[in-house]
Amino acid sequence: MSAPERVRVAIVGATGYTGAELLRLLLGHPRVEITALCARDKLTPRASSVLPSLAGVCELPIEPFDADAVARKADVAFCALPHGASIECVRALRERGLTVLDLSADFRLRDPAVYAQWYGAAHAAPSLLESAVYGLPELYRDTLRGAKLVAVPGCYPTASSLPMLPLLARGLVRSDDLVVHALSGVSGAGRTPAASTHFPESSEGVRSYKVAGTHRHTPEIEQTLSSVAGSPVTVTFTPTLTPMTRGILSTVYARPARDGLQVEALIEAARAYFAGSPSVAVLDAGTLPDTLWVRGSNRAHVAYFIDRRAHRVVARARSTTS
């Protein structure tokens, strides 16, 4: 039997934390051949001079982005650029027939008016926005098959949405009064240095930021949960920076939809919902998540508890950031 055909893949934005982690994961994929690396800076004839871990593994040059050149070398492109910078890159690659997976926030929100409200500018390619498929396999696996433009979910929305999907789908919790508190490692802020993520500023403290409905991932979380709940969902979302390099631990508080709900019912619903998923594991009752358990992987662990005194369901997920 002949070996399966390999897919030629380009990474645009290969030198940031997200691009470098993506490159590491793809290098271990048996069906992927990395054929092009592009970036806006740190251009070099050898990728290992910027990403030393690639020495002897991948020595492709890191080149400036050129859509025609990428189209000649690749069938699929991942764009790991900041929001706003991805739109023109994605448009150019789609015009040349490539399948594109965009890791920025530029194609996650379905409504261009919502994008403009949260990102401060009109969306430059609303027709592409309409065609993008939200890349959460546990929710859109069938739709993703054959998709030509995939909007890869954000880190906070993934960790915050996953534990709630089965509960909302089964009607086990109310869709109102949802509170999300998520702890994140510093790498989620990206590789470019900033005063707030500089080591002396973040190493021995914990701080929340963009609270009270001001974080840009809020509408993405609401959009995902609303699609499952079947009605608009509003969440109170509090992100918190913690002194670790990577990882997210998200805790969601919800009201049970009926009295007498047992934690076993939550776990059963989640295991049925995530059955067959290679990336999501549902922990046994009473097991508390730990970000170290998924560090360096693309996996997520979810866990459930019931606070009977406060009459709340506590759903938790841990996943990894870039």
MARZAVO-811936 format. One record per residue (C-alpha): residue number from 0; residue in three letters; x, y, z. Coordinates in steps of 0.25 Angstrom, whole numbers. Last residue first. Example, Ala and Ser with C-alpha at 12.3 -4.5 7.8 and 13.67 -1.06 7.14 Angstrom:
<rs>
<r nr="1" rest="SER" x="55" y="-4" z="29"/>
<r nr="0" rest="ALA" x="49" y="-18" z="31"/>
</rs>
This chain:
<rs>
<r nr="321" rest="SER" x="5" y="118" z="90"/>
<r nr="320" rest="THR" x="-6" y="115" z="101"/>
<r nr="319" rest="THR" x="-9" y="101" z="107"/>
<r nr="318" rest="SER" x="-22" y="96" z="112"/>
<r nr="317" rest="ARG" x="-29" y="95" z="125"/>
<r nr="316" rest="ALA" x="-44" y="94" z="127"/>
<r nr="315" rest="ARG" x="-53" y="96" z="138"/>
<r nr="314" rest="ALA" x="-68" y="95" z="140"/>
<r nr="313" rest="VAL" x="-74" y="100" z="154"/>
<r nr="312" rest="VAL" x="-89" y="98" z="155"/>
<r nr="311" rest="ARG" x="-96" y="107" z="165"/>
<r nr="310" rest="HIS" x="-106" y="106" z="176"/>
<r nr="309" rest="ALA" x="-97" y="114" z="186"/>
<r nr="308" rest="ARG" x="-98" y="103" z="196"/>
<r nr="307" rest="ARG" x="-99" y="92" z="186"/>
<r nr="306" rest="ASP" x="-86" y="95" z="179"/>
<r nr="305" rest="ILE" x="-86" y="85" z="168"/>
<r nr="304" rest="PHE" x="-73" y="81" z="161"/>
<r nr="303" rest="TYR" x="-68" y="78" z="147"/>
<r nr="302" rest="ALA" x="-55" y="75" z="140"/>
<r nr="301" rest="VAL" x="-50" y="78" z="126"/>
<r nr="300" rest="HIS" x="-36" y="75" z="121"/>
<r nr="299" rest="ALA" x="-31" y="81" z="108"/>
<r nr="298" rest="ARG" x="-20" y="76" z="98"/>
<r nr="297" rest="ASN" x="-11" y="83" z="88"/>
<r nr="296" rest="SER" x="1" y="79" z="95"/>
<r nr="295" rest="GLY" x="13" y="86" z="101"/>
<r nr="294" rest="ARG" x="7" y="87" z="115"/>
<r nr="293" rest="VAL" x="-6" y="78" z="116"/>
<r nr="292" rest="TRP" x="-4" y="72" z="130"/>
<r nr="291" rest="LEU" x="4" y="85" z="135"/>
<r nr="290" rest="THR" x="-9" y="93" z="134"/>
<r nr="289" rest="ASP" x="-14" y="85" z="146"/>
<r nr="288" rest="PRO" x="-29" y="82" z="147"/>
<r nr="287" rest="LEU" x="-36" y="77" z="160"/>
<r nr="286" rest="THR" x="-41" y="62" z="160"/>
<r nr="285" rest="GLY" x="-53" y="61" z="169"/>
<r nr="284" rest="ALA" x="-61" y="53" z="158"/>
<r nr="283" rest="ASP" x="-53" y="47" z="148"/>
<r nr="282" rest="LEU" x="-47" y="56" z="137"/>
<r nr="281" rest="VAL" x="-53" y="59" z="123"/>
<r nr="280" rest="ALA" x="-42" y="58" z="112"/>
<r nr="279" rest="VAL" x="-42" y="67" z="100"/>
<r nr="278" rest="SER" x="-32" y="66" z="88"/>
<r nr="277" rest="PRO" x="-34" y="53" z="81"/>
<r nr="276" rest="SER" x="-49" y="55" z="81"/>
<r nr="275" rest="GLY" x="-56" y="41" z="79"/>
<r nr="274" rest="ALA" x="-66" y="44" z="90"/>
<r nr="273" rest="PHE" x="-66" y="59" z="94"/>
<r nr="272" rest="TYR" x="-81" y="60" z="95"/>
<r nr="271" rest="ALA" x="-83" y="46" z="102"/>
<r nr="270" rest="ARG" x="-72" y="49" z="111"/>
<r nr="269" rest="ALA" x="-78" y="63" z="114"/>
<r nr="268" rest="ALA" x="-92" y="58" z="117"/>
<r nr="267" rest="GLU" x="-87" y="47" z="126"/>
<r nr="266" rest="ILE" x="-78" y="57" z="134"/>
<r nr="265" rest="LEU" x="-90" y="66" z="136"/>
<r nr="264" rest="ALA" x="-99" y="55" z="140"/>
<r nr="263" rest="GLU" x="-89" y="50" z="150"/>
<r nr="262" rest="VAL" x="-88" y="64" z="156"/>
<r nr="261" rest="GLN" x="-103" y="62" z="160"/>
<r nr="260" rest="LEU" x="-114" y="71" z="158"/>
<r nr="259" rest="GLY" x="-124" y="71" z="169"/>
<r nr="258" rest="ASP" x="-131" y="84" z="165"/>
<r nr="257" rest="ARG" x="-132" y="87" z="151"/>
<r nr="256" rest="ALA" x="-125" y="96" z="140"/>
<r nr="255" rest="PRO" x="-113" y="98" z="149"/>
<r nr="254" rest="ARG" x="-107" y="112" z="150"/>
<r nr="253" rest="ALA" x="-94" y="114" z="144"/>
<r nr="252" rest="TYR" x="-79" y="118" z="148"/>
<r nr="251" rest="VAL" x="-68" y="116" z="138"/>
<r nr="250" rest="THR" x="-54" y="113" z="142"/>
<r nr="249" rest="SER" x="-43" y="115" z="132"/>
<r nr="248" rest="LEU" x="-28" y="110" z="134"/>
<r nr="247" rest="ILE" x="-19" y="114" z="123"/>
<r nr="246" rest="GLY" x="-5" y="110" z="120"/>
<r nr="245" rest="ARG" x="8" y="117" z="117"/>
<r nr="244" rest="THR" x="20" y="124" z="123"/>
<r nr="243" rest="MET" x="15" y="125" z="137"/>
<r nr="242" rest="PRO" x="14" y="137" z="146"/>
<r nr="241" rest="THR" x="-1" y="138" z="145"/>
<r nr="240" rest="LEU" x="-9" y="148" z="136"/>
<r nr="239" rest="THR" x="-24" y="149" z="139"/>
<r nr="238" rest="PRO" x="-36" y="149" z="130"/>
<r nr="237" rest="THR" x="-50" y="153" z="135"/>
<r nr="236" rest="PHE" x="-62" y="150" z="127"/>
<r nr="235" rest="THR" x="-76" y="153" z="131"/>
<r nr="234" rest="VAL" x="-84" y="145" z="120"/>
<r nr="233" rest="THR" x="-96" y="148" z="111"/>
<r nr="232" rest="VAL" x="-103" y="137" z="103"/>
<r nr="231" rest="PRO" x="-112" y="140" z="92"/>
<r nr="230" rest="SER" x="-122" y="128" z="89"/>
<r nr="229" rest="GLY" x="-120" y="114" z="83"/>
<r nr="228" rest="ALA" x="-111" y="109" z="95"/>
<r nr="227" rest="VAL" x="-101" y="103" z="85"/>
<r nr="226" rest="SER" x="-99" y="115" z="76"/>
<r nr="225" rest="SER" x="-100" y="125" z="88"/>
<r nr="224" rest="LEU" x="-88" y="118" z="94"/>
<r nr="223" rest="THR" x="-79" y="120" z="82"/>
<r nr="222" rest="GLN" x="-84" y="135" z="80"/>
<r nr="221" rest="GLU" x="-82" y="138" z="95"/>
<r nr="220" rest="ILE" x="-68" y="133" z="96"/>
<r nr="219" rest="GLU" x="-65" y="141" z="83"/>
<r nr="218" rest="PRO" x="-72" y="153" z="88"/>
<r nr="217" rest="THR" x="-63" y="153" z="101"/>
<r nr="216" rest="HIS" x="-50" y="150" z="94"/>
<r nr="215" rest="ARG" x="-48" y="165" z="92"/>
<r nr="214" rest="HIS" x="-47" y="168" z="107"/>
<r nr="213" rest="THR" x="-55" y="180" z="112"/>
<r nr="212" rest="GLY" x="-67" y="173" z="118"/>
<r nr="211" rest="ALA" x="-64" y="176" z="133"/>
<r nr="210" rest="VAL" x="-49" y="173" z="133"/>
<r nr="209" rest="LYS" x="-38" y="177" z="123"/>
<r nr="208" rest="TYR" x="-28" y="172" z="132"/>
<r nr="207" rest="SER" x="-26" y="163" z="144"/>
<r nr="206" rest="ARG" x="-13" y="163" z="152"/>
<r nr="205" rest="VAL" x="-5" y="152" z="159"/>
<r nr="204" rest="GLY" x="9" y="155" z="164"/>
<r nr="203" rest="GLU" x="23" y="149" z="165"/>
<r nr="202" rest="SER" x="28" y="148" z="151"/>
<r nr="201" rest="SER" x="19" y="158" z="143"/>
<r nr="200" rest="GLU" x="26" y="172" z="144"/>
<r nr="199" rest="PRO" x="41" y="167" z="146"/>
<r nr="198" rest="PHE" x="39" y="157" z="134"/>
<r nr="197" rest="HIS" x="33" y="168" z="124"/>
<r nr="196" rest="THR" x="18" y="165" z="122"/>
<r nr="195" rest="SER" x="12" y="178" z="126"/>
<r nr="194" rest="ALA" x="24" y="186" z="120"/>
<r nr="193" rest="ALA" x="23" y="180" z="106"/>
<r nr="192" rest="PRO" x="33" y="171" z="99"/>
<r nr="191" rest="THR" x="28" y="165" z="85"/>
<r nr="190" rest="ARG" x="27" y="150" z="87"/>
<r nr="189" rest="GLY" x="12" y="149" z="89"/>
<r nr="188" rest="ALA" x="2" y="152" z="100"/>
<r nr="187" rest="GLY" x="-2" y="138" z="102"/>
<r nr="186" rest="SER" x="13" y="135" z="106"/>
<r nr="185" rest="VAL" x="10" y="141" z="119"/>
<r nr="184" rest="GLY" x="1" y="129" z="125"/>
<r nr="183" rest="SER" x="-13" y="131" z="126"/>
<r nr="182" rest="LEU" x="-24" y="130" z="137"/>
<r nr="181" rest="ALA" x="-38" y="130" z="133"/>
<r nr="180" rest="HIS" x="-51" y="134" z="141"/>
<r nr="179" rest="VAL" x="-64" y="132" z="134"/>
<r nr="178" rest="VAL" x="-78" y="136" z="140"/>
<r nr="177" rest="LEU" x="-90" y="131" z="133"/>
<r nr="176" rest="ASP" x="-103" y="137" z="139"/>
<r nr="175" rest="ASP" x="-112" y="133" z="127"/>
<r nr="174" rest="SER" x="-111" y="120" z="119"/>
<r nr="173" rest="ARG" x="-117" y="112" z="130"/>
<r nr="172" rest="VAL" x="-110" y="99" z="132"/>
<r nr="171" rest="LEU" x="-113" y="84" z="129"/>
<r nr="170" rest="GLY" x="-120" y="88" z="115"/>
<r nr="169" rest="ARG" x="-113" y="76" z="108"/>
<r nr="168" rest="ALA" x="-106" y="85" z="98"/>
<r nr="167" rest="LEU" x="-103" y="96" z="109"/>
<r nr="166" rest="LEU" x="-96" y="85" z="118"/>
<r nr="165" rest="PRO" x="-89" y="79" z="106"/>
<r nr="164" rest="LEU" x="-83" y="92" z="101"/>
<r nr="163" rest="MET" x="-80" y="98" z="115"/>
<r nr="162" rest="PRO" x="-66" y="91" z="118"/>
<r nr="161" rest="LEU" x="-61" y="95" z="104"/>
<r nr="160" rest="SER" x="-65" y="109" z="104"/>
<r nr="159" rest="SER" x="-56" y="116" z="114"/>
<r nr="158" rest="ALA" x="-43" y="108" z="110"/>
<r nr="157" rest="THR" x="-46" y="110" z="95"/>
<r nr="156" rest="PRO" x="-50" y="125" z="97"/>
<r nr="155" rest="TYR" x="-38" y="128" z="105"/>
<r nr="154" rest="CYS" x="-28" y="123" z="94"/>
<r nr="153" rest="GLY" x="-35" y="128" z="82"/>
<r nr="152" rest="PRO" x="-42" y="119" z="72"/>
<r nr="151" rest="VAL" x="-35" y="116" z="58"/>
<r nr="150" rest="ALA" x="-43" y="123" z="47"/>
<r nr="149" rest="VAL" x="-43" y="113" z="36"/>
<r nr="148" rest="LEU" x="-44" y="117" z="21"/>
<r nr="147" rest="LYS" x="-45" y="107" z="10"/>
<r nr="146" rest="ALA" x="-54" y="97" z="18"/>
<r nr="145" rest="GLY" x="-54" y="83" z="12"/>
<r nr="144" rest="ARG" x="-57" y="76" z="26"/>
<r nr="143" rest="LEU" x="-59" y="88" z="35"/>
<r nr="142" rest="THR" x="-74" y="87" z="35"/>
<r nr="141" rest="ASP" x="-74" y="73" z="40"/>
<r nr="140" rest="ARG" x="-65" y="76" z="52"/>
<r nr="139" rest="TYR" x="-72" y="89" z="56"/>
<r nr="138" rest="LEU" x="-74" y="88" z="71"/>
<r nr="137" rest="GLU" x="-63" y="78" z="76"/>
<r nr="136" rest="PRO" x="-55" y="83" z="64"/>
<r nr="135" rest="LEU" x="-54" y="97" z="68"/>
<r nr="134" rest="GLY" x="-49" y="104" z="55"/>
<r nr="133" rest="TYR" x="-60" y="114" z="53"/>
<r nr="132" rest="VAL" x="-63" y="113" z="38"/>
<r nr="131" rest="ALA" x="-60" y="126" z="29"/>
<r nr="130" rest="SER" x="-69" y="128" z="18"/>
<r nr="129" rest="GLU" x="-76" y="141" z="23"/>
<r nr="128" rest="LEU" x="-63" y="147" z="28"/>
<r nr="127" rest="LEU" x="-58" y="145" z="14"/>
<r nr="126" rest="SER" x="-69" y="154" z="9"/>
<r nr="125" rest="PRO" x="-66" y="164" z="20"/>
<r nr="124" rest="ALA" x="-52" y="166" z="15"/>
<r nr="123" rest="ALA" x="-47" y="179" z="21"/>
<r nr="122" rest="HIS" x="-54" y="178" z="34"/>
<r nr="121" rest="ALA" x="-57" y="192" z="39"/>
<r nr="120" rest="ALA" x="-48" y="197" z="50"/>
<r nr="119" rest="GLY" x="-48" y="198" z="65"/>
<r nr="118" rest="TYR" x="-46" y="183" z="69"/>
<r nr="117" rest="TRP" x="-58" y="181" z="78"/>
<r nr="116" rest="GLN" x="-68" y="189" z="71"/>
<r nr="115" rest="ALA" x="-63" y="187" z="57"/>
<r nr="114" rest="TYR" x="-63" y="172" z="59"/>
<r nr="113" rest="VAL" x="-78" y="173" z="64"/>
<r nr="112" rest="ALA" x="-82" y="180" z="52"/>
<r nr="111" rest="PRO" x="-75" y="170" z="43"/>
<r nr="110" rest="ASP" x="-84" y="159" z="49"/>
<r nr="109" rest="ARG" x="-78" y="145" z="48"/>
<r nr="108" rest="LEU" x="-67" y="147" z="58"/>
<r nr="107" rest="ARG" x="-55" y="138" z="57"/>
<r nr="106" rest="PHE" x="-49" y="143" z="44"/>
<r nr="105" rest="ASP" x="-39" y="154" z="48"/>
<r nr="104" rest="ALA" x="-36" y="148" z="62"/>
<r nr="103" rest="SER" x="-23" y="143" z="58"/>
<r nr="102" rest="LEU" x="-19" y="128" z="56"/>
<r nr="101" rest="ASP" x="-24" y="128" z="41"/>
<r nr="100" rest="LEU" x="-25" y="114" z="34"/>
<r nr="99" rest="VAL" x="-24" y="116" z="19"/>
<r nr="98" rest="THR" x="-27" y="106" z="8"/>
<r nr="97" rest="LEU" x="-20" y="112" z="-4"/>
<r nr="96" rest="GLY" x="-27" y="116" z="-17"/>
<r nr="95" rest="ARG" x="-19" y="128" z="-21"/>
<r nr="94" rest="GLU" x="-30" y="138" z="-17"/>
<r nr="93" rest="ARG" x="-30" y="130" z="-4"/>
<r nr="92" rest="LEU" x="-16" y="134" z="-2"/>
<r nr="91" rest="ALA" x="-17" y="149" z="-5"/>
<r nr="90" rest="ARG" x="-30" y="150" z="4"/>
<r nr="89" rest="VAL" x="-23" y="143" z="16"/>
<r nr="88" rest="CYS" x="-11" y="152" z="15"/>
<r nr="87" rest="GLU" x="-20" y="164" z="14"/>
<r nr="86" rest="ILE" x="-28" y="160" z="26"/>
<r nr="85" rest="SER" x="-16" y="155" z="35"/>
<r nr="84" rest="ALA" x="-10" y="169" z="39"/>
<r nr="83" rest="GLY" x="-23" y="173" z="46"/>
<r nr="82" rest="HIS" x="-21" y="163" z="57"/>
<r nr="81" rest="PRO" x="-7" y="159" z="59"/>
<r nr="80" rest="LEU" x="-1" y="149" z="50"/>
<r nr="79" rest="ALA" x="0" y="134" z="50"/>
<r nr="78" rest="CYS" x="-6" y="131" z="36"/>
<r nr="77" rest="PHE" x="-6" y="116" z="33"/>
<r nr="76" rest="ALA" x="-5" y="112" z="19"/>
<r nr="75" rest="VAL" x="-10" y="100" z="11"/>
<r nr="74" rest="ASP" x="-6" y="96" z="-3"/>
<r nr="73" rest="ALA" x="8" y="101" z="-3"/>
<r nr="72" rest="LYS" x="21" y="104" z="-11"/>
<r nr="71" rest="ARG" x="15" y="112" z="-23"/>
<r nr="70" rest="ALA" x="4" y="118" z="-15"/>
<r nr="69" rest="VAL" x="15" y="123" z="-5"/>
<r nr="68" rest="ALA" x="23" y="130" z="-16"/>
<r nr="67" rest="ASP" x="10" y="137" z="-22"/>
<r nr="66" rest="ALA" x="6" y="142" z="-8"/>
<r nr="65" rest="ASP" x="19" y="148" z="-4"/>
<r nr="64" rest="PHE" x="22" y="149" z="11"/>
<r nr="63" rest="PRO" x="36" y="152" z="14"/>
<r nr="62" rest="GLU" x="45" y="140" z="16"/>
<r nr="61" rest="ILE" x="49" y="131" z="27"/>
<r nr="60" rest="PRO" x="59" y="121" z="21"/>
<r nr="59" rest="LEU" x="56" y="106" z="22"/>
<r nr="58" rest="GLU" x="66" y="99" z="32"/>
<r nr="57" rest="CYS" x="56" y="90" z="39"/>
<r nr="56" rest="VAL" x="60" y="78" z="48"/>
<r nr="55" rest="GLY" x="75" y="79" z="49"/>
<r nr="54" rest="ALA" x="74" y="92" z="57"/>
<r nr="53" rest="LEU" x="59" y="95" z="59"/>
<r nr="52" rest="SER" x="61" y="97" z="74"/>
<r nr="51" rest="PRO" x="69" y="110" z="71"/>
<r nr="50" rest="LEU" x="57" y="118" z="66"/>
<r nr="49" rest="VAL" x="63" y="130" z="60"/>
<r nr="48" rest="SER" x="76" y="124" z="55"/>
<r nr="47" rest="SER" x="69" y="111" z="53"/>
<r nr="46" rest="ALA" x="60" y="117" z="42"/>
<r nr="45" rest="ARG" x="72" y="118" z="33"/>
<r nr="44" rest="PRO" x="74" y="128" z="22"/>
<r nr="43" rest="THR" x="68" y="139" z="31"/>
<r nr="42" rest="LEU" x="57" y="149" z="33"/>
<r nr="41" rest="LYS" x="54" y="153" z="47"/>
<r nr="40" rest="ASP" x="43" y="162" z="42"/>
<r nr="39" rest="ARG" x="30" y="161" z="35"/>
<r nr="38" rest="ALA" x="30" y="146" z="35"/>
<r nr="37" rest="CYS" x="29" y="135" z="25"/>
<r nr="36" rest="LEU" x="32" y="120" z="25"/>
<r nr="35" rest="ALA" x="30" y="111" z="13"/>
<r nr="34" rest="THR" x="30" y="96" z="10"/>
<r nr="33" rest="ILE" x="26" y="89" z="23"/>
<r nr="32" rest="GLU" x="22" y="75" z="19"/>
<r nr="31" rest="VAL" x="10" y="70" z="26"/>
<r nr="30" rest="ARG" x="3" y="56" z="26"/>
<r nr="29" rest="PRO" x="12" y="49" z="37"/>
<r nr="28" rest="HIS" x="10" y="61" z="47"/>
<r nr="27" rest="GLY" x="22" y="64" z="56"/>
<r nr="26" rest="LEU" x="27" y="76" z="48"/>
<r nr="25" rest="LEU" x="13" y="81" z="49"/>
<r nr="24" rest="LEU" x="13" y="82" z="65"/>
<r nr="23" rest="ARG" x="27" y="89" z="65"/>
<r nr="22" rest="LEU" x="23" y="99" z="54"/>
<r nr="21" rest="LEU" x="10" y="102" z="61"/>
<r nr="20" rest="GLU" x="18" y="105" z="73"/>
<r nr="19" rest="ALA" x="27" y="115" z="65"/>
<r nr="18" rest="GLY" x="15" y="122" z="59"/>
<r nr="17" rest="THR" x="8" y="124" z="72"/>
<r nr="16" rest="TYR" x="21" y="129" z="79"/>
<r nr="15" rest="GLY" x="25" y="138" z="68"/>
<r nr="14" rest="THR" x="35" y="134" z="57"/>
<r nr="13" rest="ALA" x="26" y="127" z="47"/>
<r nr="12" rest="GLY" x="17" y="138" z="44"/>
<r nr="11" rest="VAL" x="12" y="132" z="31"/>
<r nr="10" rest="ILE" x="13" y="117" z="31"/>
<r nr="9" rest="ALA" x="13" y="109" z="18"/>
<r nr="8" rest="VAL" x="8" y="95" z="17"/>
<r nr="7" rest="ARG" x="10" y="84" z="6"/>
<r nr="6" rest="VAL" x="0" y="72" z="9"/>
<r nr="5" rest="ARG" x="6" y="58" z="9"/>
<r nr="4" rest="GLU" x="0" y="48" z="1"/>
<r nr="3" rest="PRO" x="-3" y="35" z="8"/>
<r nr="2" rest="ALA" x="8" y="24" z="7"/>
<r nr="1" rest="SER" x="6" y="14" z="-4"/>
<r nr="0" rest="MET" x="0" y="0" z="0"/>
</rs>
